[in-house]
Amino acid sequence: MADILIEGKRLSLRRATVDDLDYIIALEFAPENLKFIVPFDKDFHKEIVTSDNSKAIDVIIEEQVTRSAAGYFMIRGLDTESKEMEWTHVIIGHKGLGYGHEAMKLLKAWTFDVKGFHRAWLDCKDYNKVAIHLYESEGMIKEGLIRETLLTDGVYENLIIFGMLDREYKTRKEIGKEFDINDLEN
């Protein structure tokens, strides 16, 4: 049975299993996604999904009705005393359905309401306009720019760092921009 982290209206977030590895690799290496991420190989992901999940987990975004995978991301920093979590490789497989927004809302609810973390952050290539729009519209704050940090096909690329604090999440929740965790559990 799937290890569900949190369920929403249309989507669930669950821990990936060995059975999900081919899906994860296919998403990461799909041409429309590959230009925006630095992919990991199957052995790297296998190590994560077969580990004790104390440091990192691979997460599948799953459609509630069909129970089919609709995306993937990785969470790192689960073992930090500072209560700071990193979200990485956010990839939506079924694009154009609003799944990115719902998945981000579920991820924030799990991070801040369920796990009680203080801060979450992610990075994004500075030309990934769709992701930048998603993160900003979901309340992530631009914290900085790491200039020319990735070398891709002989070209240096920049990363934008986005972050959110627990109090920023709480404020968004109070004004109705986030899911109420109690509504999700019913």
VOTORVEX-254742 format. One record per atom (N, C-alpha, C, O): x, z, y; residue in one letter. Coordinates in steps of 0.02 Angstrom, whole numbers, plus 50000, padded with zeros to 5 digits. Last residue first. Layout:
% VOTORVEX-254742
XZYa
...
This chain:
% VOTORVEX-254742
494625031550778n
493925031850754n
493715025450720n
493145024850697n
495865029450831e
495825033050767e
495125033250739e
495035034850680e
495675023550953l
495975019550900l
495885022850832l
495825019350781l
495205033851032d
494765028251018d
495025024050960d
494625021250921d
496365041451041n
495785044251007n
495275038850990n
494945039250938n
497205033651120i
497375034651050i
496775037451010i
496705035850951i
496645021851226d
496605029051214d
496685029951139d
496295027451100d
497705008851285f
497235011351235f
497225018951237f
497735022051248f
497875006351463e
498155007351396e
497595009651349e
497075012051372e
497265006251584k
497655000351566k
497975000851497k
498304996151475k
496575017151638g
496245012751591g
496615006451572g
496315001751547g
497215026551710i
496825021651748i
496535016151704i
496285011151728i
497855033851610e
497355037251652e
496935032251692e
496345033651706e
498785024551566k
498245026651521k
497675029751562k
497085028551548k
499675024051671r
499305017951653r
498705019751609r
498175016651614r
500145037351662t
499795035151722t
499385028851707t
498805028451728t
500795036651537k
500225041251546k
499815039151607k
499195039351604k
501825027551566y
501315025851516y
500695030151526y
500135027651524y
502525035351655e
502255028951678e
501705026651630e
501185024051651e
502905045851572r
502455047351628r
502155040951657r
501585041051681r
503785039351482d
503165042251458d
502665043651515d
502065042651506d
504415023951551l
504455031151539l
503775033751516l
503255030751529l
505095008451507m
504495012251524m
504615019451506m
504885021051453m
506064993751551g
505955000351523g
505295003351544g
504975001051592g
507094979551527f
506444982251547f
506374989151515f
506604990151459f
508434969651575i
508244975851541i
507574978151571i
507504978751632i
508854952951548i
508504957651591i
508314963751549i
508064962951493i
510364944451518l
509804948351490l
509514952651545l
509874955751584l
511084927951526n
510934934451555n
510354937851518n
509924934451490n
512344918551438e
511654919851457e
511574927051483e
511954931451464e
513544905551432y
513404912651440y
512694913651466y
512474910051511y
513734892951313v
513454894751379v
513324902251379v
513024904951333v
514084889351184g
514574888351237g
514334890251307g
514704889151356g
512964893551110d
513144886451114d
513604884951173d
513524879951207d
512964908051196t
512544904051152t
512714896651162t
512634893951216t
513454923651226l
513744916951225l
513354912951173l
513394914351113l
512824936051332l
512754932451269l
513064925551276l
512944922051325l
513064940151463t
513244944651408t
513214941351339t
513544943651293t
512854936751602e
513284932951557e
513534937251499e
514134937751487e
512324952551663r
512524945651677r
512994942951623r
513454946351601r
510964961451645i
511634961151617i
511844953851620i
511574949551585i
509964969251761l
510174962751735l
510874963551707l
511334965951741l
508644981651761g
509294978851776g
509404972051744g
508994969551706g
507354985451749e
507844990651764e
508524987751782e
508934991051814e
505714981751773k
506384978751771k
506884983951794k
506854986551849k
504544990451676i
504894990051740i
505564986651730i
505944988451684i
503004986751598m
503724987751591m
504054986451659m
503854981951695m
501654983751605g
501904989551640g
502644991151631g
502874996251654g
501204972051554e
501094978051513e
501434984251542e
501494989351509e
501674962851642s
500954964251643s
500774970251601s
500244973251610s
503034962951604e
502834965451670e
502094967151672e
501894972251700e
502934957551473y
503214964251484y
503004967151551y
502824972951556y
502344944651499l
502034949551455l
502274956651470l
501874961251479l
503304938751585h
502624939851608h
502274945151565h
501934949551591h
504384938451495i
504444942251557i
503744943751584i
503614949351605i
503884929651397a
504024936651380a
504064940951443a
503804946551444a
503794917851475v
503204920551440v
503304927951424v
502864932051437v
505124915651519k
504594917151567k
503974920151534k
503654924451564k
506604917651486n
506014918151442n
505414920351483n
505214926151482n
507744918251559y
507344912151566y
506724912251520y
506364907251516y
508414929951527d
508134929251595d
507734922851606d
507404922151658d
507994937851375k
508384932651410k
508024930951475k
507414930551478k
507774955251371c
507454948651368c
507914943651404c
508184945251457c
507634971651298d
507954966551340d
507664959751325d
507344958751274d
506804987551315l
506954981351279l
507344976851326l
507364977951387l
506325004751292w
506624999251329w
506714993251284w
506694993751222w
505575020451324a
505655014651281a
505935008951323a
505795008451383a
505605038251328r
505765031751359r
505785026451305r
505995027651249r
505145049251256h
505185049651329h
505245042851361h
504965041651415h
503985049951117f
504615048051148f
504565048351224f
504025047751252f
502945053551028g
503145058051082g
503815056351114g
504175060851135g
502305046750925k
502985049050914k
503255053650969k
503735057250959k
500985044850982v
501095047150913v
501785050250904v
501835055850878v
501165041651120d
500645046251098d
500795049151029d
500725055151018d
502335033051127f
502235038751172f
501725043851147f
501845049851153f
502315023951016t
502935026751043t
502815033251082t
503155038251071t
500965020550999w
501335023650944w
501965027150970w
502115032750949w
500695014951125a
500305020751102a
500675024351046a
500705030451045a
501615004251124k
501675009651174k
501295015851152k
501545021351159k
501084996751017l
501764999251014l
501875004951063l
502195009951047l
499824993451069l
499884997551008l
500575000751003l
500645006550985l
500234985551177k
499834991551189k
499874996251128k
499935002351136k
500894975151108m
501264979451154m
500884985951168m
501194991251171m
499794969651037a
500364972551000a
500774977151045a
500994982551023a
499014964951144e
498764970251101e
499324973651061e
499324979751054e
499904955351199h
499664961051239h
499424966751194h
499594972551205h
500074946651090g
500654949851121g
500444956051161g
500764961251156g
498804941751063y
499094946451016y
499704950051046y
499844955751029y
498174931951133g
498204938551164g
498514943851119g
498494949751134g
498304919751076l
497714923551058l
497684930451090l
497234934451075l
499494912751090g
498914910551129g
498274914351114g
497734912351137g
500244912550924k
500274912550997k
499614910451029k
499224906850998k
500684920550797h
500054917150815h
499984917650891h
499704922350917h
501894927350806g
501834921350764g
501224917250780g
501234911050777g
502884934650923i
502194933650904i
502154927050866i
502354921750891i
504194945650924i
504014938650911i
503294938350887i
503104941550838i
505414955150982v
504684954750986v
504494947350980v
504624943451026v
506734960250966h
506484954550927h
505724954350925h
505424953350872h
506494977850998t
506884971750999t
506564966450954t
506164967950910t
506484993151081w
506074988051048w
506454981551052w
506704979751106w
507175009151069e
507285002151087e
506814997751046e
506744998550986e
506845025351134m
506725020351082m
506865013351110m
506685011851167m
507345041551156e
507365034851187e
507335029651131e
507765029651087e
507595055251137k
506915052551131k
506855045851168k
506385044751206k
508835060551127s
508595059351195s
507885056651196s
507595055751249s
509135060250994e
508915066651022e
508625065751092e
508215069851113e
508675046650892t
508995049050953t
508705055650977t
508095056450979t
508155039950784d
508535045950771d
508855049050834d
509275053450828d
507605028150825l
507155033350800l
507495040050789l
507175045250784l
508265017050870g
508335023250909g
507875028750885g
507765033650921g
507215002350858r
507835006050846r
507845012250889r
507485012750939r
506104991250787i
506164997350828i
506815000750808i
506955001750749i
505674974150793m
506094979450766m
506094985250815m
506074984350876m
504244963750753f
504754966450798f
505134971950763f
504944974250709f
503094950250726y
503604954850701y
503994957750761y
504054954450812y
501524942550678g
502114943550719g
502554948950690g
502424951750637g
500504942050591a
500404938350653a
500994939050700a
500984936450755a
500074942150419a
500574943550471a
500454939050531a
500324933050524a
498414946450369s
498974941850370s
499434943550428s
499214946050480s
497204952850358r
497804956350334r
498404951650328r
498844952650286r
496064948050415t
496364944050361t
496944947650327t
497144945650272t
495724958550506v
495224955450463v
495554952050403v
495344953050346v
496924962550575q
496494967350539q
496064963850487q
496034966050429q
498514955150568e
497804954250586e
497384958950544e
497474959350483e
500004963950608e
499554961250557e
498834960750583e
498594965250616e
501654964350636i
501024964250672i
500534960650626i
500654954850607i
502864973950556i
502444968050552i
501814969250594i
501494974450588i
504444980150594v
503724981150598v
503374974350596v
503574969650631v
505864988550536d
505564982050550d
504814983050546d
504564986450501d
506685002550606i
506184999750561i
506004992750584i
505984991350644i
508045014350611a
507725008150632a
507195006250582a
507235007950523a
508335027450568k
508655024750628k
508295018650655k
508245017850716k
507575030750457s
507715036050506s
508025033350570s
507985036650622s
507225023050347n
506875021950411n
507025027250463n
506625028150509n
507955023150233d
507495028850243d
507115028350309d
506725032850325d
507945005550185s
508265011750206s
507735017350212s
507145016250198s
507374993450163t
507484997650104t
507815004350121t
507955008350077t
507314987650288v
506684989050254v
506774993250191v
506284996250167v
508704986750321i
508234990750361i
507614992550321i
507414998350320i
509224978250223e
509504984950231e
509024989450270e
508934995350252e
508494966850252k
508384970250187k
508654977450190k
508344982050164k
509044963150375h
508344965550372h
508204969150307h
507834974150306h
510324959350327f
510254964450380f
509544967450377f
509464973550378f
510004949150238d
510314955350213d
510254960950263d
510144966750245d
509514939150323k
509064942450277k
509354948950250k
508984953850241k
510224940850491d
510134937650426d
509704942050380d
509534947750396d
509504939850655f
509874943450604f
509774939850538f
509284936250529f
509614930350809p
509324932150745p
509794936250701p
510404935950708p
509334933150968v
509924932550926v
509694934950857v
509594940950847v
508064923351055i
508324929351021i
509004927850989i
509214922050985i
507624911451108f
507524917451147f
507804923851116f
507794929151147f
507804901051021k
508154900551085k
508094906951127k
508464907851176k
506954904450915l
507674905350908l
508044905150974l
508544908650983l
505644900550936n
505834907650946n
506584908550951n
506824912850988n
505534887150909e
505214889650970e
505384896950985e
505284899251041e
506204886050783p
506504883450844p
506194886150909p
506554887250957p
506304900550682a
505874895050706a
506144892650773a
506304896650816a
507024911650648f
507384905250649f
506934899250668f
507174893650669f
506094922050654e
506704922350694e
507044915550701e
507304913950754e
505114917750560l
504954918650631l
505584918450674l
505604914950725l
505874917550441a
505554911350465a
505374911850538a
505474907150576a
506204931150432i
506734926250441i
506444919650468i
506734916550512i
504904936550412i
505324938650469i
505854933450484i
505954931450541i
504534930250291y
504144929250352y
504564930850414y
504564927050462y
505494935350203d
505474928150215d
505084926550279d
505264922050316d
505164949350207l
505804946850231l
505784939350246l
506054937150297l
504044955250153d
503984952250220d
504614948750244d
504614945550297d
504404961550036d
503974955650031d
503894952050098d
503694946150099d
505034972850082v
505454967450055v
505044960950051v
505314955550060v
504044976950227t
504294978150159t
504744972350139t
504824967550177t
503754984650386a
503884978850344a
504154981150276a
504444986550270a
502474995550437r
503174994750417r
503234988550373r
502824987350329r
501254988950551r
501454992250488r
502194991050475r
502484986250499r
499954988450663l
500674988350658l
500854992050594l
500624997750583l
498514978150672s
498844984150648s
499584983150654s
499834977450650s
497214971150779l
497874971250747l
498064978050721l
497804983150744l
496014972650842r
496114966750801r
496734966950758r
496794963450708r
496074986250886k
495434982650879k
495494976750832k
495084975850787k
497344994650792g
496974993250852g
496324989850837g
496054990350782g
498315007050710e
497835001550706e
497475000850772e
497315005850805e
499975011250661i
499415012150707i
498965005950700i
499195000450687i
500725010450543l
500945014850597l
500365016450644l
500265022250663l
500485009650370i
500205008050436i
500465013050487i
500425019150476i
501215003950241d
501315009850282d
501115008250353d
501525005750393d
500224996650113a
500604995950175a
500635002550212a
500145006350214a
500425000049940m
500005000050000m
500445000050062m
500975003150063m
